[in-house]
Amino acid sequence: MNAGDIGFILICAALVFFMTPGLACFYGGLVRKKNVVNTMMTSIFIIGTGIVMWVLFGYSLSFAPTGNGIIGDFRWLGLEGVSLEAGYTESAAIPNMVFCAFQMMFAIITPALITGAVAGRMKFKSLFVFIIFWTILVYYPLAHMVWAQGGLLGVEGLGALDFAGGDVVHISSGISALVLCILLGKRRDYEHAAYRIHNIPTVVIGASILMFGWFGFNAGSALAANGLAAHAFMTTAASGAAALLSWMACDIVKNGKPTLIGACTGMVAGLVGITPGAGFVPVWAAVIIGLTTSPVCYLMISYGKKKFGFDDALDAFSCHGTGGVWGGLMTGIFAKESVGGYNGLLYGDATQLGAQILGMVVTILIAVAGTFICYGLTRLLTGDIRVEAKDEIIGLDISQHGESAYPSFNGLE
């Protein structure tokens, strides 16, 4: 084991953890004043459930090498037997416990991404239960299938490349967000509520924290302090920056002027787009991925939501689901063997693009089926999962938590 690698990955784990409070700020700034506390709480509570579940059984289910390719077993319950000296694999530069800590942070932020799609209309107790079920039925199996030894979808299975969470994090949460917001139905005043942003500075702070943490998210997925980590760091920066600029261009084309909200949203979209390929594609390709991810997500937000009529309140699907799929396709095109060991379509291997598509299709199917099951189980336990009309009108801060983000505020905005 290498002390430098261990220190680097633990720092990266802390950076990934910080992304969840960043997401709370990002989402919290985007909603109305009357729903700020509830929206931020839907990210923050997962710090509690995510860590406790991971320690008790989540890591074991996600990464115990059972050989079935789908799910782990219970050999590491309570993290008993997770080594402080030996690695998860024989070639690992870090102990199994360090790998466990790093992966734990992914298990926290992934379900939190879903909550943006249903902001302003879902009972907190129902969301609490749903997230627990979803983490067990969707996240843990996908983490195993893509990243665990012998996983069905990963390089030892179908061959799909996912460096830091295109399938496992963004597509899974984005597709589930879409299904859940459709099942839940639109907000009562959807046509007027779609973009009632109450605090742009909070959005900027949240987006900036997300990008800060994303360097640990992607660079740390090299699982060592090495050249590949540096490469992933640079592709992350390049894609996020390029996407920020291309979203500004989209705003100018459509509305005649750039917006700060658009720049922040574009930056996040570019980070989503590069996540699956951060350690597989050249740095110049990351610029192309960022430049193209923003227009794809922009079209989904500006036209797709209206065309298909779903109320993805904070664009969890439009950014994470759409951007994750685009990033997965781009990985299959631009992957280069000298970077991460695999060639994509551009470098002569069309089968890699096919593997990417197949991996994403399986991920989508699991996310859709899992969300329906989790929704049904949640309704059995909590009853109607949508707040009553009067509670939606007065806001979820008061109705669900008895708190107000702004005590002097008495309106319904």
DRENMARVO-433136 format. One record per residue (C-alpha): z, x, y. Coordinates in steps of 0.02 Angstrom, whole numbers. Layout:
BEGIN
up=Z	east=X	north=Y
...
! end
This chain:
BEGIN
up=0	east=0	north=0
up=-42	east=57	north=176
up=89	east=34	north=313
up=-46	east=21	north=448
up=-136	east=-116	north=353
up=27	east=-209	north=325
up=73	east=-202	north=509
up=-101	east=-255	north=563
up=-106	east=-408	north=450
up=69	east=-464	north=499
up=17	east=-454	north=683
up=-140	east=-553	north=641
up=-33	east=-683	north=551
up=70	east=-703	north=710
up=-90	east=-722	north=812
up=-153	east=-859	north=696
up=16	east=-946	north=708
up=1	east=-946	north=898
up=-161	east=-1043	north=882
up=-68	east=-1202	north=834
up=33	east=-1211	north=997
up=-131	east=-1167	north=1083
up=-214	east=-1314	north=998
up=-71	east=-1425	north=1055
up=-104	east=-1374	north=1235
up=-293	east=-1392	north=1215
up=-281	east=-1566	north=1140
up=-135	east=-1617	north=1253
up=-233	east=-1580	north=1411
up=-381	east=-1683	north=1353
up=-289	east=-1849	north=1329
up=-215	east=-1974	north=1450
up=-44	east=-1945	north=1527
up=34	east=-2081	north=1419
up=-15	east=-1993	north=1257
up=22	east=-1809	north=1295
up=186	east=-1795	north=1201
up=118	east=-1882	north=1047
up=-42	east=-1779	north=1046
up=51	east=-1614	north=1060
up=179	east=-1671	north=932
up=43	east=-1703	north=804
up=5	east=-1517	north=806
up=183	east=-1453	north=822
up=260	east=-1550	north=677
up=138	east=-1467	north=558
up=223	east=-1301	north=593
up=371	east=-1377	north=501
up=283	east=-1465	north=358
up=151	east=-1329	north=336
up=274	east=-1186	north=317
up=398	east=-1277	north=205
up=261	east=-1342	north=91
up=179	east=-1171	north=83
up=340	east=-1085	north=34
up=392	east=-1215	north=-95
up=226	east=-1242	north=-184
up=75	east=-1225	north=-69
up=41	east=-1041	north=-93
up=55	east=-1057	north=-280
up=-67	east=-1203	north=-287
up=-187	east=-1115	north=-169
up=-191	east=-940	north=-240
up=-107	east=-927	north=-411
up=-250	east=-856	north=-519
up=-263	east=-988	north=-654
up=-445	east=-960	north=-699
up=-494	east=-1144	north=-683
up=-579	east=-1111	north=-516
up=-510	east=-1268	north=-434
up=-321	east=-1260	north=-411
up=-176	east=-1142	north=-444
up=-20	east=-1176	north=-546
up=166	east=-1171	north=-509
up=205	east=-991	north=-556
up=253	east=-945	north=-377
up=363	east=-1094	north=-332
up=476	east=-1048	north=-187
up=377	east=-884	north=-179
up=472	east=-820	north=-330
up=370	east=-680	north=-408
up=263	east=-650	north=-254
up=265	east=-461	north=-248
up=325	east=-357	north=-101
up=235	east=-205	north=-171
up=83	east=-256	north=-275
up=-68	east=-338	north=-195
up=-143	east=-509	north=-231
up=-288	east=-413	north=-310
up=-288	east=-237	north=-382
up=-392	east=-171	north=-237
up=-285	east=-250	north=-101
up=-215	east=-138	north=36
up=-71	east=-257	north=74
up=68	east=-333	north=-34
up=48	east=-508	north=-101
up=187	east=-571	north=14
up=93	east=-509	north=168
up=-66	east=-596	north=108
up=39	east=-752	north=80
up=108	east=-745	north=258
up=-66	east=-726	north=332
up=-138	east=-870	north=233
up=11	east=-980	north=276
up=-45	east=-987	north=457
up=-215	east=-1055	north=406
up=-128	east=-1194	north=310
up=-38	east=-1243	north=470
up=-182	east=-1253	north=593
up=-313	east=-1330	north=479
up=-237	east=-1504	north=461
up=-187	east=-1499	north=645
up=-372	east=-1496	north=691
up=-394	east=-1670	north=614
up=-270	east=-1749	north=733
up=-385	east=-1737	north=884
up=-504	east=-1866	north=811
up=-371	east=-2003	north=803
up=-278	east=-1967	north=965
up=-203	east=-2118	north=1052
up=-201	east=-2244	north=912
up=-119	east=-2188	north=748
up=64	east=-2215	north=705
up=156	east=-2051	north=700
up=244	east=-2088	north=536
up=77	east=-2129	north=455
up=-3	east=-1970	north=522
up=146	east=-1871	north=458
up=122	east=-1939	north=282
up=-68	east=-1924	north=288
up=-61	east=-1740	north=337
up=55	east=-1701	north=191
up=-60	east=-1786	north=67
up=-216	east=-1707	north=144
up=-144	east=-1533	north=137
up=-106	east=-1553	north=-48
up=-264	east=-1645	north=-102
up=-394	east=-1563	north=9
up=-336	east=-1399	north=86
up=-249	east=-1316	north=-61
up=-393	east=-1347	north=-183
up=-525	east=-1288	north=-59
up=-426	east=-1131	north=-18
up=-419	east=-1094	north=-203
up=-602	east=-1132	north=-235
up=-664	east=-1021	north=-93
up=-538	east=-878	north=-77
up=-434	east=-866	north=-237
up=-476	east=-755	north=-385
up=-608	east=-844	north=-489
up=-632	east=-984	north=-361
up=-771	east=-1108	north=-399
up=-859	east=-1095	north=-231
up=-825	east=-914	north=-181
up=-916	east=-752	north=-218
up=-851	east=-755	north=-398
up=-915	east=-933	north=-421
up=-1062	east=-1017	north=-336
up=-1076	east=-873	north=-214
up=-1043	east=-961	north=-48
up=-987	east=-841	north=90
up=-842	east=-895	north=198
up=-760	east=-748	north=285
up=-623	east=-839	north=379
up=-635	east=-1027	north=354
up=-802	east=-1110	north=386
up=-785	east=-1218	north=231
up=-598	east=-1210	north=204
up=-542	east=-1239	north=384
up=-677	east=-1311	north=496
up=-792	east=-1414	north=386
up=-649	east=-1485	north=284
up=-547	east=-1537	north=437
up=-700	east=-1591	north=538
up=-771	east=-1704	north=402
up=-599	east=-1777	north=366
up=-576	east=-1809	north=552
up=-739	east=-1907	north=555
up=-693	east=-2013	north=404
up=-517	east=-2046	north=468
up=-572	east=-2098	north=643
up=-700	east=-2219	north=569
up=-570	east=-2294	north=452
up=-446	east=-2311	north=594
up=-570	east=-2389	north=715
up=-604	east=-2359	north=899
up=-476	east=-2355	north=1037
up=-454	east=-2523	north=1123
up=-536	east=-2463	north=1284
up=-652	east=-2338	north=1201
up=-793	east=-2354	north=1326
up=-676	east=-2310	north=1469
up=-557	east=-2193	north=1375
up=-682	east=-2071	north=1304
up=-659	east=-1937	north=1436
up=-502	east=-1977	north=1535
up=-446	east=-1795	north=1542
up=-279	east=-1782	north=1632
up=-245	east=-1594	north=1645
up=-388	east=-1469	north=1646
up=-277	east=-1315	north=1674
up=-183	east=-1356	north=1513
up=-349	east=-1365	north=1422
up=-397	east=-1194	north=1488
up=-231	east=-1119	north=1434
up=-248	east=-1195	north=1262
up=-427	east=-1137	north=1239
up=-381	east=-962	north=1296
up=-237	east=-955	north=1172
up=-355	east=-1014	north=1036
up=-478	east=-873	north=1071
up=-335	east=-747	north=1080
up=-273	east=-804	north=910
up=-449	east=-812	north=839
up=-461	east=-622	north=846
up=-320	east=-618	north=719
up=-398	east=-764	north=625
up=-564	east=-674	north=596
up=-522	east=-489	north=608
up=-369	east=-513	north=498
up=-478	east=-590	north=363
up=-538	east=-413	north=325
up=-362	east=-395	north=252
up=-350	east=-215	north=312
up=-353	east=-117	north=474
up=-528	east=-50	north=447
up=-705	east=-51	north=513
up=-740	east=-224	north=444
up=-594	east=-292	north=545
up=-666	east=-210	north=701
up=-836	east=-285	north=661
up=-762	east=-460	north=640
up=-669	east=-437	north=804
up=-832	east=-399	north=895
up=-934	east=-539	north=815
up=-794	east=-659	north=863
up=-798	east=-603	north=1044
up=-988	east=-605	north=1052
up=-1009	east=-779	north=980
up=-870	east=-858	north=1084
up=-940	east=-781	north=1244
up=-1120	east=-830	north=1208
up=-1070	east=-1008	north=1165
up=-971	east=-1023	north=1326
up=-1127	east=-977	north=1425
up=-1245	east=-1089	north=1328
up=-1128	east=-1239	north=1349
up=-1129	east=-1208	north=1536
up=-1319	east=-1209	north=1528
up=-1316	east=-1375	north=1434
up=-1203	east=-1450	north=1567
up=-1322	east=-1391	north=1704
up=-1474	east=-1462	north=1615
up=-1390	east=-1630	north=1584
up=-1278	east=-1652	north=1737
up=-1340	east=-1527	north=1864
up=-1179	east=-1424	north=1869
up=-1068	east=-1325	north=1750
up=-894	east=-1389	north=1704
up=-734	east=-1296	north=1660
up=-700	east=-1416	north=1517
up=-875	east=-1380	north=1452
up=-851	east=-1192	north=1462
up=-689	east=-1205	north=1363
up=-764	east=-1322	north=1234
up=-915	east=-1208	north=1214
up=-805	east=-1057	north=1187
up=-711	east=-1146	north=1048
up=-874	east=-1206	north=970
up=-941	east=-1028	north=966
up=-782	east=-968	north=882
up=-802	east=-1104	north=751
up=-984	east=-1056	north=723
up=-948	east=-872	north=690
up=-797	east=-899	north=577
up=-889	east=-906	north=409
up=-999	east=-757	north=449
up=-886	east=-646	north=556
up=-880	east=-510	north=424
up=-1054	east=-537	north=353
up=-1178	east=-542	north=499
up=-1229	east=-408	north=626
up=-1152	east=-416	north=800
up=-1320	east=-459	north=880
up=-1334	east=-607	north=762
up=-1164	east=-668	north=823
up=-1239	east=-686	north=996
up=-1378	east=-797	north=925
up=-1250	east=-898	north=826
up=-1147	east=-928	north=983
up=-1298	east=-971	north=1090
up=-1358	east=-1100	north=964
up=-1191	east=-1175	north=909
up=-1151	east=-1246	north=1080
up=-1313	east=-1347	north=1098
up=-1291	east=-1417	north=922
up=-1112	east=-1472	north=958
up=-1161	east=-1531	north=1132
up=-1294	east=-1645	north=1060
up=-1169	east=-1719	north=937
up=-1044	east=-1754	north=1076
up=-1169	east=-1817	north=1205
up=-1285	east=-1916	north=1092
up=-1223	east=-1919	north=912
up=-1061	east=-2011	north=949
up=-1153	east=-2146	north=1046
up=-1292	east=-2159	north=918
up=-1177	east=-2177	north=768
up=-1035	east=-2265	north=860
up=-882	east=-2169	north=801
up=-731	east=-2133	north=911
up=-694	east=-1948	north=880
up=-571	east=-1945	north=1025
up=-559	east=-1757	north=1056
up=-718	east=-1707	north=963
up=-635	east=-1632	north=810
up=-786	east=-1674	north=704
up=-915	east=-1640	north=839
up=-851	east=-1461	north=865
up=-768	east=-1409	north=703
up=-869	east=-1507	north=576
up=-1037	east=-1487	north=661
up=-1004	east=-1308	north=716
up=-938	east=-1261	north=545
up=-1094	east=-1325	north=458
up=-1207	east=-1235	north=581
up=-1108	east=-1074	north=561
up=-1120	east=-1087	north=372
up=-1309	east=-1104	north=381
up=-1322	east=-958	north=502
up=-1219	east=-851	north=384
up=-1344	east=-888	north=246
up=-1484	east=-830	north=362
up=-1409	east=-678	north=450
up=-1292	east=-603	north=320
up=-1329	east=-417	north=298
up=-1278	east=-311	north=150
up=-1231	east=-160	north=254
up=-1103	east=-266	north=348
up=-1017	east=-370	north=216
up=-1105	east=-335	north=53
up=-1227	east=-482	north=47
up=-1401	east=-516	north=114
up=-1457	east=-682	north=187
up=-1628	east=-759	north=208
up=-1678	east=-642	north=350
up=-1648	east=-492	north=239
up=-1740	east=-559	north=88
up=-1615	east=-663	north=-10
up=-1655	east=-848	north=3
up=-1530	east=-888	north=-135
up=-1386	east=-849	north=-17
up=-1440	east=-989	north=100
up=-1447	east=-1104	north=-50
up=-1271	east=-1052	north=-100
up=-1210	east=-1088	north=76
up=-1285	east=-1262	north=74
up=-1215	east=-1300	north=-98
up=-1043	east=-1239	north=-48
up=-1044	east=-1347	north=108
up=-1103	east=-1501	north=11
up=-960	east=-1481	north=-112
up=-837	east=-1455	north=31
up=-899	east=-1613	north=118
up=-885	east=-1716	north=-40
up=-707	east=-1656	north=-71
up=-659	east=-1690	north=110
up=-733	east=-1866	north=109
up=-658	east=-1916	north=-59
up=-492	east=-1835	north=-18
up=-479	east=-1923	north=151
up=-510	east=-2093	north=73
up=-376	east=-2059	north=-58
up=-252	east=-1995	north=71
up=-287	east=-2145	north=183
up=-255	east=-2265	north=39
up=-95	east=-2178	north=-14
up=-33	east=-2175	north=166
up=-63	east=-2362	north=187
up=32	east=-2396	north=26
up=183	east=-2301	north=92
up=181	east=-2345	north=277
up=82	east=-2506	north=292
up=-41	east=-2525	north=435
up=-70	east=-2350	north=503
up=-134	east=-2402	north=673
up=-13	east=-2438	north=816
up=1	east=-2615	north=881
up=-102	east=-2664	north=1033
up=46	east=-2665	north=1151
up=99	east=-2492	north=1094
up=-75	east=-2425	north=1122
up=-76	east=-2499	north=1297
up=92	east=-2425	north=1351
up=51	east=-2261	north=1266
up=109	east=-2172	north=1110
up=230	east=-2058	north=1201
up=348	east=-2202	north=1235
up=309	east=-2310	north=1084
up=315	east=-2172	north=953
up=438	east=-2046	north=1026
up=531	east=-2124	north=1172
up=481	east=-1979	north=1282
up=369	east=-1952	north=1432
up=280	east=-1790	north=1474
up=296	east=-1837	north=1657
up=461	east=-1934	north=1684
up=409	east=-1991	north=1858
up=248	east=-2064	north=1791
up=252	east=-2254	north=1771
up=68	east=-2298	north=1752
up=-39	east=-2328	north=1599
up=-166	east=-2189	north=1623
! end
